[in-house]
């Protein structure tokens, strides 16, 4: 059964208990598949990117028919860190709710709406208004060149700089290492595995470390980072407490010995084509 996230952020836990480990966050408007109805308050769900965890029923709209329609019609995402949905297309209007970057929303056509505003439909069916520049049509990696994709992924990741580290997080409120990399790719139309490892069935494949390029992924024991070129990488570091940039070059001021000496693998979306 499909369901829609109706909370700003729905937490996925390792167990059906609020005090258990936070393993992921699922944003407003995303759809999930309910695998098991645990009891009165909790369900075991799987996200569209095949991650599983326990979610509180209060954060979900439990209506499979509406979820199917929403899944096909909600073709825009929020790209601002935080975006208020207002009752009227003017800044003095009352807030209906706040959405975080990566939330899914459905744009509706209305006459006489100022160009700088877009009318959107919420999961509840209510109509609200969001600044147009804070919305982006869901992207497909196949629509752009490899070079553009690599640059876009880096730009997206750098947009999270200084975001606090949060275990299991992936929003501007707090984000972990794999959350940062998976969001950078997801916002550009590609689904990668949520954790700090390569998994068969997802599009990232291993390449030689020496041929890494911008936008490729760097894997360390229990950690992942996004390579941005010139031996630099951006990552959400538990040791650094926030999203930051470091270097693999020991001569560089941003060098981190603990990571540079434990780089295990490099993964890419664009494996080198064999020469004929």
Buried (B, 14 or more C-beta within 10 A) or exposed (E): EBBBBBBBBBBBBBBBEEEEEBBBBBBBBBBBBBEEEBEEEBBBBBBBBEBBBBBBBEBBBBBBEBBEEBBEBBEBBBBBBBBBBBEEBEEEBEEBBEBBBBBBBBBEEEEEBEEEBBBBBBBEEEBBBBBBEBBBEEBEBEEBEEEEBBBBBBBBBBBBEEBEBBEBBBBBBBBBBBBBBBBBBBBBBBBBBBBBBBEEEBBBEBBEBEEBBBBBBBBBEEBBBBBBBEBBBBBBBBEEEBBBBBBBEEEBEEBBEEBBEEBEBBBBBBEEEEEE
